[in-house]
Amino acid sequence: MKILVTGGLGFIGSHTVVELQNEGYEVVIIDDCSNSSEAVLDGITAITGKTPIFEKIDLKEKGDVVDFFKRHQDIQGVIHFAASKAVGESVEKPLLYYENNIGTLVYILKELSNKDNANFIFSSSCTVYGQADEMPITENAPVKVAESPYGNTKQMGEEIIADTCKVTKHLHAIALRYFNPMGAHPSVEIGELPTGVPQNLVPFITQTGVGMREELSVYGDDYPTADGTAVRDYIYVVDLAKAHVIALKRLIDGKNAANYEVFNVGTGTGSSVLEVIQSFEKVSEKKLNYKIVARRAGDITEAYADTTKANTVLGWKSEYTLDQAMKSAWDWEKKIRKKS
Ligand code: WQD
């Protein structure tokens, strides 16, 4: 069974390709390599023993998208990761984000609408909830006004899919709202490769641990949380990848309750920035240089998932602890910086 993974050379995409191949699916990757490298294919091959088909396509080129689906009429499902994801950059370059994240989604949905039966998994985000009023966050929590064009593309993306599913009954879609993905494959053949200075907490911590950064700035210790630092739900990337395969299988097997569904993908446990630092210090046996600075603009106090729907309806549950996920992130960082 052939599955298209757009953005399949990226962080979450590559881990999902591995899980798909492990389950016996044939994978075709589309990636424009704008924020990824073709070398990731070697990592995937080293883990699974199989090299996925790879086509370097810019999904903004509508003609190329049409041509791709003409050449691959036997695609049974699409997992759509390809998108720009830097929150700050999206504020500076909103049209880039709307073109990259919305334009390409529309082109793919158009092609899928032409098929007799189509299965589609969308990378959404807990960012759609903003600062939710209640913790943990269920899928019924209201979608709040987006803080950034990036966040808006996830909200709009969900709406575009929902509107399309309303009139295209043979299109079956699931949006997965990820909390904070982290970690690397246990084989350390693939992992996160942030470009430039990492904006996300975990890669900043591991780069500081390995000596690439002098110290971590902890953004605020005056939040109304147990230790004053902000709380997030850190989900191990392999657990997250498995959620995609389970969601896709749900659609392929016709087990979905409606032709558009939404699931939270998190652990259900909130961890503060200081707890994440402690986890790093425990698994690395190193002290981390850090200082407390002012809050970062746009940050929320806390976000962690109610995973009941994913656990009971989807039949997926996260397996890795924060420490295990952190260990993989640390092993990966040491490997790519060639330190032990
Ligand atoms: C986590 C915590 C920071 C860096 C991002 C995206 C969001 C969603 C999830 C996908 C926060 C603190 C961070 C640092 C710090 N992704 N921090 N020092 O902000 O929860 O959300 O990922 O759609 O859209 O914005 O993740 O990793 O940036 O931050 O103290 O150098 O770590 O303040 O509390 P965030 P993050």
Residues whose N, C-alpha, C, O or C-beta is under 5 A from the ligand:
A	BS01	WQD	V87 S125 T127 F179 N180 Q199 N200 L201 V202 F204 S217 V218 Y219 A230 R232 V273 R296 D299
